[in-house]
Structure formats: C-alpha cells, structure tokens
Amino acid sequence: MKTFKNTAAQGEIGIRRIAKLPSDVTPMKTATGRHIIGHSETGHHHVLERPAKVFEAKAATAGMRILYAIIEDANVLTHDRPFDTHEPIALDPGIYEFRIGREYDPYEAIARRQAD
C-alpha cells in the first residue's frame, strides 16, 4: 500500500492534502457507504473503502471533476478490479482534494472527463 505526505496519484486521479475545505462545494451521498472517487465505464472504479464526508466542487473546468473528502478515520483509496490494478493508497485523517483527469477528443472537439 502506498503512503504519501502531500500529493499522490492513482491512475487518472490526482490527490493532494489541503488545509481547508473550499466554500463552494456540495455534499455527496452514497447508498452503498463507499464513495466512488473515479468512475469507470467498465466498472473498475476508484473508491474510498470506509465512510467519509465527500463533497463535489460546484464549478470545475470543462470536462473536469473535483471532489473533496474529510477523512476522520484512516481510509484507503482502492482500484476496484481484480487484475492490473493500481496500488491502494493510504489516507490518514485530514482533508483531501481529488482531481479527476480530463482528455481532449478532437473528433468531438470537447474536453471531457478522462475515460478509464
């Protein structure tokens, strides 16, 4: 399992520890108790293993998704797939920003959230 001090990455997700939650965020709910941080079209999501308070930025650059999490108890970001997986990342208590990468599709002429 990976550990880090200030910044890390897991696939298309950039992670950084921040001091304060921004004011322009919306709380996210989950029916399963596990928050999907990085959604995959093929079902191998990047998820927080334990409950956390997760928020989404109201305004993000086109094609980008920015999430924030308040981690009260140690948690783990895992890549939910049985093969060719990214190593789990340990998250100590604190506040984190997750930036989901984006890509440009010249055929669609748009920026969109990076496909996994």
C-alpha positions as CSV (number, residue, x, y, z in Angstrom):
1,M,0.0,0.0,0.0
2,K,1.3,3.4,-0.9
3,T,1.6,6.2,1.6
4,F,2.3,9.9,0.9
5,K,2.8,13.2,2.6
6,N,1.2,15.9,0.4
7,T,0.5,14.6,-3.2
8,A,-0.1,11.3,-4.9
9,A,-1.9,9.8,-7.9
10,Q,-3.8,6.7,-8.7
11,G,-4.4,6.3,-12.4
12,E,-6.3,9.4,-13.7
13,I,-6.9,10.7,-10.1
14,G,-4.6,13.4,-8.6
15,I,-4.7,13.6,-4.8
16,R,-3.4,16.3,-2.6
17,R,-3.8,17.1,1.1
18,I,-5.3,20.5,1.7
19,A,-5.7,22.7,4.8
20,K,-9.3,23.8,4.4
21,L,-12.4,22.7,2.5
22,P,-13.4,25.3,-0.1
23,S,-16.7,27.1,0.5
24,D,-18.3,26.3,-3.0
25,V,-18.8,22.6,-2.6
26,T,-21.9,20.3,-2.5
27,P,-22.1,17.3,-0.2
28,M,-22.3,13.9,-1.9
29,K,-24.4,11.0,-0.6
30,T,-23.9,7.3,-1.3
31,A,-26.3,4.4,-1.0
32,T,-23.5,1.8,-0.6
33,G,-21.3,3.5,2.1
34,R,-18.4,3.6,-0.3
35,H,-17.8,6.8,-2.3
36,I,-16.8,6.4,-5.9
37,I,-14.0,8.9,-6.5
38,G,-13.1,7.9,-10.0
39,H,-15.9,6.3,-12.1
40,S,-15.0,3.8,-14.7
41,E,-17.1,3.0,-17.7
42,T,-16.0,-0.7,-17.4
43,G,-16.9,-1.0,-13.7
44,H,-13.4,-0.8,-12.1
45,H,-14.0,2.3,-10.0
46,H,-11.6,4.1,-7.7
47,V,-13.3,4.0,-4.3
48,L,-12.9,5.0,-0.7
49,E,-13.1,1.9,1.4
50,R,-14.6,3.4,4.5
51,P,-17.2,6.1,5.2
52,A,-16.1,9.7,4.7
53,K,-17.6,13.1,4.2
54,V,-17.3,13.7,0.4
55,F,-18.1,16.9,-1.5
56,E,-18.1,18.0,-5.1
57,A,-16.9,21.4,-6.4
58,K,-19.8,23.3,-7.8
59,A,-17.8,24.9,-10.7
60,A,-15.0,23.0,-12.3
61,T,-13.2,23.5,-15.6
62,A,-15.0,21.8,-18.6
63,G,-14.6,18.1,-18.5
64,M,-13.0,18.0,-15.1
65,R,-14.4,16.7,-11.8
66,I,-13.1,17.9,-8.5
67,L,-14.0,16.1,-5.2
68,Y,-13.0,16.8,-1.6
69,A,-13.1,14.4,1.3
70,I,-12.9,14.9,5.0
71,I,-11.2,11.8,6.3
72,E,-11.9,11.4,10.0
73,D,-10.5,7.9,10.5
74,A,-7.7,6.3,8.4
75,N,-9.1,5.3,5.0
76,V,-7.9,3.7,1.7
77,L,-8.4,4.6,-1.9
78,T,-8.6,1.4,-3.9
79,H,-8.9,0.5,-7.5
80,D,-11.8,-1.9,-7.6
81,R,-10.7,-4.5,-10.1
82,P,-9.1,-8.0,-9.7
83,F,-6.3,-7.6,-12.3
84,D,-3.8,-5.0,-13.5
85,T,-4.8,-2.7,-10.6
86,H,-3.4,0.4,-9.2
87,E,-1.8,0.0,-5.8
88,P,-4.1,1.1,-2.8
89,I,-3.3,4.5,-1.3
90,A,-3.5,5.0,2.5
91,L,-5.2,8.2,3.5
92,D,-4.5,9.5,7.0
93,P,-7.1,11.7,8.8
94,G,-7.3,15.1,7.1
95,I,-8.8,17.0,4.2
96,Y,-8.1,15.9,0.6
97,E,-8.7,17.1,-2.9
98,F,-9.2,14.6,-5.7
99,R,-8.9,15.9,-9.3
100,I,-10.1,13.5,-11.9
101,G,-8.1,14.0,-15.1
102,R,-9.6,15.0,-18.4
103,E,-8.8,14.4,-22.0
104,Y,-9.5,16.2,-25.3
105,D,-11.4,14.3,-28.0
106,P,-10.5,16.0,-31.3
107,Y,-13.4,14.2,-33.0
108,E,-15.9,15.6,-30.6
109,A,-13.9,18.9,-30.2
110,I,-14.6,18.9,-26.5
111,A,-12.7,18.4,-23.2
112,R,-14.2,15.6,-21.1
113,R,-13.5,13.6,-18.0
114,Q,-10.7,11.1,-18.8
115,A,-12.0,7.6,-19.7
116,D,-10.5,4.8,-17.7
